[in-house]
Amino acid sequence: MGRPGPRRGYGQFCGLARALDVVGERWTLLVVRELLLGPKRFTDLLETLPGLSTSLLSTRLRAMEEDGLIRRDRLPPPAASNVYQLSESGRELGEVLKPLGLWGLRFLDEPRPDDVFHPSWLAFYFELTGDLSKARGVHDVYEFEVDSERFHVVVDDGALHVSQGAAPLRPAVRMRCDLATFAAIGTGRLSAEDAVADGRLTLEGDPRAIGRCQAILAPTIALPATPSAGRRPVR
């Protein structure tokens, strides 16, 4: 499938200029961000990228597929859905984006009234801010449920990997809260201890596992060392 029209390039024989020829179009890098946690349907991308029209998303996906950043696939039954996922080249680009996102945190202060926030955007930073030295020798899975969205962090002997969806194995720690609470904890405007105490954050897990989670993921999210009053079971 051809591209709707030629893209403007910088016309420079330089790796950076060529890279910007490929990824410099508006929304392209944010599509990569969305696919870092796993495959997504066209409708999923529209939902998490407000302001992006159907026609423009189609245009961007066609160009990204032609450039070898993404590929289309079909999930097996029972889902049986067509999805987009990153190619090897796209995953390499994702690794480049992570430190750029971390650098961009200096420009964030209070959310603006019209700002949109999704839990997966904070999860994007777990792999960046996690203390990998504390993850050595640890084999844990931590599951987050924020409103109806789930994602999990796999800790495997010094490595962290974040994926969308419920944990494939029984998680060592489970956390559940609403979007506003998750955003407030992640940006440091609310302590996890206070969120647990007033019932806004549900926390389940062995205290030792909770301690490991806190040590590894801080400062992205700061969990209390032990469950406290206000803890409710995760269903």
FIZA-638817 format. One record per residue: x, y, z of N, C-alpha, C in turn. Coordinates in steps of 0.05 Angstrom, whole numbers, padded with zeros to 5 digits, always signed. Each point is the difference from the previous one (the first is absolute). Layout:
! residues N
XYZXYZXYZ;...
***
This chain:
! residues 235
+00017-00024+00000-00017+00024+00000+00018+00025+00000;-00004+00017-00019+00017+00023-00002-00007+00022+00020;+00018+00018+00003-00004+00023+00017-00017+00020-00014;-00018+00014+00014-00018+00020-00013+00014+00021-00016;+00023+00008+00009+00015+00021-00014+00028+00001+00009;+00018+00012-00015+00028+00002+00009+00003+00017+00025;+00019-00008+00017+00006+00016+00024+00023+00018-00006;+00000+00023+00013+00022+00018-00002+00024-00010+00016;+00023+00001-00012+00024-00009+00013+00019+00023+00004;+00021-00004+00016+00020+00021+00004+00020+00001-00022;+00003-00021-00016+00019+00000-00021+00029+00002+00009;+00006-00013+00023+00027+00001+00010+00010-00029+00004;+00025-00004-00008+00013-00026+00003+00011-00003+00028;-00018-00004+00019+00007-00001+00028-00019-00019+00014;+00010-00017+00018-00017-00020+00013-00023+00013+00015;+00006+00022+00014-00021+00013+00016-00022+00011-00019;+00009+00013-00022-00019+00011-00019-00017-00022-00012;+00012-00023-00007-00015-00022-00011-00020-00011+00020;+00009-00002+00025-00018-00009+00021-00024+00018+00003;+00004+00026-00001-00022+00019+00002-00018-00001-00025;+00012-00007-00023-00017-00004-00024-00021-00022+00006;+00008-00020+00015-00017-00023+00005-00019+00005+00023;+00009+00012+00022-00016+00002+00025-00009+00028+00006;+00007+00020-00017-00005+00027+00007-00029+00009-00004;-00017-00016-00013-00028+00007-00003-00014+00000+00026;-00019+00019+00004-00016+00001+00024-00014-00026+00006;+00000-00009+00024-00014-00024+00011+00017-00026-00004;+00019+00000-00017+00015-00025-00005+00013-00011+00025;+00014+00017+00015+00014-00010+00024-00020-00008+00022;-00023+00014+00001-00020-00008+00020-00013-00027-00007;-00002-00006-00025-00010-00027-00008+00020-00021+00010;+00026+00006-00003+00021-00019+00009-00003-00003+00031;-00004+00022+00014-00004-00001+00029-00022-00019+00007;-00023+00002-00014-00023-00016+00006+00005-00030-00005;+00017-00006-00020+00005-00028-00007+00023-00012+00016;+00013+00016+00017+00022-00011+00016-00010-00021+00020;-00025+00003+00009-00010-00019+00020-00013-00024-00013;-00001-00001-00026-00012-00023-00013-00017+00007-00024;-00010-00020-00015-00016+00005-00023-00026+00015+00007;-00010+00016-00019-00025+00015+00004-00016+00000-00026;-00026+00000+00004-00018+00002-00023-00001+00030-00009;-00011+00004-00024-00003+00027-00010-00017+00016+00019;-00022-00011+00010-00018+00014+00018+00014+00006+00027;+00018-00018+00009+00015+00005+00024+00017+00025-00002;+00013+00002-00023+00018+00023-00005-00017+00026-00002;-00022-00001-00012-00017+00024-00001-00009+00009+00028;-00006-00020+00017-00009+00006+00027+00021+00013+00017;+00025-00009-00003+00022+00010+00017+00014+00024-00012;-00007+00008-00024+00012+00023-00013-00021+00020-00008;-00013+00012+00020-00021+00020-00006+00010+00023-00016;-00015+00009-00020+00009+00021-00017+00010-00010-00027;+00005-00026-00001+00010-00012-00025-00024-00011-00015;-00004+00009-00025-00023-00008-00015+00004-00028-00012;-00022-00013-00008+00001-00026-00012+00017+00000-00026;-00004+00021-00016+00014+00001-00026+00030+00004+00005;+00007+00018+00019+00028+00005+00005+00014-00024+00012;-00014-00014+00018+00012-00025+00012+00005-00020-00022;-00019-00003-00018+00004-00019-00023+00025+00008-00016;+00003+00026-00005+00023+00010-00015+00026-00007+00014;+00000+00006+00026+00025-00005+00015+00007-00029+00002;-00020-00017+00004+00005-00029+00002+00010-00011-00027;-00011+00009-00022+00010-00009-00026+00029+00008-00004;+00007+00025+00007+00027+00009-00003+00019-00015+00018;-00008-00005+00025+00017-00014+00019+00004-00029-00008;-00021-00012-00012+00003-00028-00010+00019-00001-00023;-00002+00020-00018+00017+00001-00023+00029+00005+00008;+00004+00015+00021+00027+00006+00010+00012-00023+00017;-00017-00020+00005+00010-00023+00015+00000+00004+00030;-00015+00019+00011-00002+00005+00028-00021-00018+00014;-00021-00006-00015-00021-00017+00012-00008-00021-00020;-00016-00020+00009-00011-00020-00017-00028-00006+00009;-00016-00010-00018-00027-00008+00007+00000-00030+00005;-00016-00007+00020-00003-00029+00007-00028-00005+00008;-00006-00025+00005-00027-00008+00009+00002-00017+00024;-00013+00008+00022+00001-00015+00024-00015-00026-00003;+00009-00021+00013-00015-00026-00002-00026+00002+00015;-00019-00019-00005-00025-00001+00015+00006-00003+00029;-00017+00010+00018-00027+00011-00006+00000+00029-00009;+00023+00014+00002+00001+00028-00007-00004+00003-00030;+00016-00013-00016-00003+00000-00029-00002+00028-00011;+00017+00018+00009-00001+00028-00008+00025+00007-00016;-00003+00019-00019+00023+00010-00014+00013+00021+00018;+00026-00002+00003+00015+00019+00018+00025+00010-00014;+00010+00021+00011+00026+00011-00009+00020-00004+00023;+00024-00007-00007+00021-00003+00020+00027+00009-00012;+00018+00006+00018+00026+00010-00009+00017-00022-00013;+00014+00007-00020+00020-00018-00012+00025+00002+00017;+00020-00016-00007+00026+00003+00014+00011+00028-00002;-00002+00012-00024+00009+00027-00003-00017+00019+00017;-00026-00004+00002-00017+00017+00017+00007-00003+00029;+00006-00024+00009+00008-00004+00028+00026+00014+00007;+00019+00000-00020+00025+00015+00004-00006+00030+00003;-00018+00009-00016-00008+00028+00002-00013+00006+00027;-00015-00019+00010-00012+00003+00027+00021+00004+00021;+00022-00014-00002+00021+00003+00020+00013+00027-00001;+00000+00012-00024+00010+00027-00003-00019+00020+00012;-00026-00005-00002-00020+00018+00010-00001+00002+00031;+00007-00022+00013-00002+00000+00029+00016+00021+00014;+00026+00003-00006+00015+00022+00013-00010+00028-00009;-00011+00002-00024-00012+00025-00009-00024+00007+00017;-00017-00020+00006-00022+00004+00018+00008+00008+00028;+00022-00012+00009+00010+00007+00027+00010+00029+00000;+00014+00008-00021+00009+00028-00002-00023+00019+00000;-00023-00008-00013-00023+00017-00002-00014+00005+00026;+00005-00016+00020-00013+00003+00026+00005+00028+00012;+00023+00012-00007+00006+00026+00012-00020+00022-00009;-00015-00006-00021-00019+00020-00010-00028-00005+00011;-00003-00020+00017-00026-00006+00012-00002+00013+00027;-00022+00014+00005-00006+00010+00027-00028-00010+00007;-00018+00018+00004-00028-00008+00005-00014-00006-00026;-00017-00020-00001-00015-00006-00025-00018+00024-00007;-00001+00006-00026-00018+00021-00009-00029-00011-00002;-00019+00018+00001-00028-00009+00001-00008-00019-00023;+00012+00005-00023-00007-00017-00024+00019-00022-00005;+00019-00005+00019+00019-00022-00004-00014-00027+00004;+00007-00019-00016-00010-00028+00002+00022-00017+00012;-00007-00020+00016+00019-00017+00013-00009-00029-00002;+00018-00018-00007-00006-00029+00001+00020-00014+00017;-00008-00020+00016+00019-00014+00018+00025-00010-00014;-00003-00010-00025+00023-00012-00014+00021+00021-00005;-00007+00026+00000+00021+00020-00005+00018+00003+00024;-00010-00005+00024+00018-00001+00024+00016-00026+00000;-00013-00022-00008+00014-00025-00001+00024+00001-00019;-00002+00017-00020+00022+00004-00019+00027+00006+00015;-00002+00012+00024+00024+00009+00014+00010-00021+00020;-00015-00021+00005+00009-00020+00019+00028-00011-00007;+00003-00007-00026+00026-00012-00008+00022+00020+00001;-00006+00026-00001+00020+00021+00001+00009+00007+00028;-00019+00001+00018+00006+00010+00027+00004-00023+00020;-00006-00024-00009+00003-00023+00018+00029-00004+00008;+00004-00008+00025+00027-00005+00010+00008-00028-00006;+00015-00003-00022+00007-00027-00009+00019-00014+00019;+00015+00015+00015+00018-00013+00020-00016-00014+00021;-00024+00011+00007-00017-00013+00020-00016-00024-00012;+00000-00001-00027-00014-00022-00013+00017-00025-00005;+00025+00002+00006+00017-00023-00004-00007-00022+00020;-00003-00024-00011-00008-00023+00016-00030-00001+00007;-00016+00019-00011-00028+00001+00006-00015-00011-00025;-00020-00017+00005-00017-00011-00021-00029+00005+00010;-00011+00023-00006-00027+00008+00009-00016+00010-00024;-00027+00000+00005-00018+00013-00019-00018+00018+00017;-00003+00025-00009-00017+00020+00014-00022+00008-00019;-00025-00002+00009-00022+00006-00017-00014+00026+00009;-00007+00017-00019-00014+00025+00005-00027-00001-00014;-00020+00008+00014-00027+00003-00012-00009+00028+00006;-00002+00016-00021-00008+00028+00002-00026+00004-00015;-00022+00004+00015-00026-00001-00012-00004-00026-00014;-00004-00001-00026-00004-00025-00014+00025-00009-00015;+00022+00015+00003+00024-00006-00015+00020-00015+00018;+00011-00022-00011+00020-00015+00015+00027-00001-00015;+00021+00001+00015+00027-00006-00010+00016-00012+00022;+00023-00011-00007+00016-00014+00020+00030+00004-00006;+00015-00002+00021+00029+00003-00001+00013-00027+00007;+00016-00010-00017+00015-00024+00005+00029+00007+00008;+00008-00009+00023+00027+00004+00010+00015-00027-00003;+00021+00000-00015+00014-00026-00005+00030+00004+00003;+00009-00003+00025+00029+00001+00006+00014+00024-00012;-00009+00024+00007+00014+00024-00008-00012+00013-00025;-00021-00012-00011-00013+00012-00024-00029+00005+00006;-00010+00021-00012-00029+00008+00003-00013+00000-00027;-00024-00011-00001-00015+00002-00025-00029+00005+00007;-00012+00020-00013-00027+00009+00005-00018-00009-00024;-00022-00012+00005-00019-00009-00021-00028+00007+00008;-00017+00003-00020-00028+00005+00005-00014-00026+00007;-00023+00002+00013-00016-00023+00007+00006-00011+00027;-00016-00019+00009+00004-00013+00026+00025-00016+00000;+00011-00004+00023+00025-00015+00003-00005-00029-00009;+00019-00012-00014-00004-00028-00010+00003-00020+00023;+00014+00007+00022+00003-00016+00023-00012+00014+00024;-00004-00014+00022-00010+00012+00024+00020+00022+00009;-00009+00025+00001+00019+00021+00007+00008+00000+00030;+00024+00008+00005+00009+00002+00028-00013+00024+00014;-00007+00021-00016-00013+00024+00011-00022+00008-00020;-00023+00006+00011-00022+00011-00016-00008+00027+00011;-00004+00019-00018-00009+00026+00007-00023+00008-00017;-00020+00013+00013-00024+00009-00015-00008+00028+00010;-00006+00017-00019-00009+00027+00008-00013+00013-00025;-00010+00024+00004-00011+00014-00023+00021+00017-00014;-00007+00011-00022+00020+00015-00016+00011+00024+00014;-00018+00015+00014+00009+00024+00014+00020-00007+00022;-00005-00021+00014+00019-00009+00022+00026-00008-00012;+00000-00016-00021+00025-00009-00013+00017+00023-00009;-00014+00019-00013+00015+00024-00010+00012+00016+00023;-00016+00003+00022+00010+00015+00022+00024-00013+00014;-00001-00026+00003+00022-00015+00012+00025+00002-00018;-00005-00005-00026+00023+00000-00019+00014+00026-00003;-00015+00022+00004+00012+00027-00002+00008+00011+00027;-00002-00016+00021+00009+00009+00027-00019+00018+00015;-00025+00004-00011-00019+00017+00014-00015-00014+00022;+00003-00027+00001-00014-00016+00020+00018-00023+00008;+00004-00005+00025+00016-00023+00009-00017-00026-00002;+00013-00022-00006-00015-00025-00001-00010-00008+00028;+00015+00007+00021-00010-00005+00027-00027+00013+00005;-00002+00026-00007-00025+00014+00004-00022-00012-00018;+00007-00008-00024-00021-00011-00018-00010-00026+00011;+00017-00017+00011-00009-00025+00013-00017+00006+00024;+00009+00019+00016-00014+00006+00026-00029+00009-00005;-00004+00016-00022-00027+00010-00004-00016-00017-00020;+00011-00023-00007-00014-00019-00017+00001+00006-00030;+00016+00019-00008+00001+00006-00029+00018-00020-00015;+00019-00012+00014+00018-00020-00012-00003-00026+00015;-00007-00021-00016-00001-00027+00011+00026-00014-00006;+00011-00012+00021+00027-00012-00002-00001-00028+00012;+00011-00020-00015+00000-00027+00010+00027-00013-00007;+00011-00013+00020+00025-00014-00005+00015-00004+00026;+00019-00018+00000+00017-00005+00023+00016+00026+00005;+00003+00008+00026+00015+00024+00006+00028+00000-00012;+00013-00023-00002+00027+00000-00011-00001+00006-00030;-00020-00011-00014-00003+00006-00028-00007+00030-00005;-00017+00011+00018-00006+00028-00002+00025+00017+00004;+00017-00008+00018+00025+00014+00005+00018-00001-00024;+00001-00024-00013+00017-00002-00024-00011+00018-00023;-00027+00000-00002-00012+00016-00021+00006+00030+00005;-00002+00008+00025+00006+00028+00006+00029+00007-00006;+00018-00018+00007+00029+00006-00004+00006+00001-00030;-00013-00017-00016+00007-00002-00028-00013+00023-00016;-00025+00005+00005-00015+00018-00018+00002+00029+00009;+00007+00005+00025+00003+00028+00009+00022+00013-00017;-00003+00026-00008-00020+00019+00009-00025+00001-00019;-00003-00019-00019-00023+00002-00017-00026-00002+00016;+00000-00018+00019-00023-00002+00018+00010-00010+00027;-00008+00013+00021+00010-00006+00027-00022-00015+00016;+00005-00026+00005-00019-00016+00014+00006-00001+00030;-00020-00003+00017+00005-00003+00028+00014-00027+00004;+00016-00001+00021+00015-00024+00006-00017-00024+00007;-00023+00005+00012-00019-00021+00008-00028+00009-00005;-00019-00019-00005-00028+00009-00002-00009+00012+00026;-00017+00021-00002-00009+00014+00024-00030+00001+00000;-00011+00014+00020-00029+00003+00002-00010+00012-00026;-00023-00011-00009-00012+00009-00025+00005-00020-00022;+00017-00020+00006+00005-00021-00021-00025-00015-00005;-00006-00005-00025-00023-00016-00008+00010-00022-00019;-00013-00023+00001+00009-00022-00018-00004+00007-00029;+00018-00010-00017-00002+00003-00029-00018-00023-00010;-00020+00007-00015-00018-00020-00011+00008-00005-00029;
***
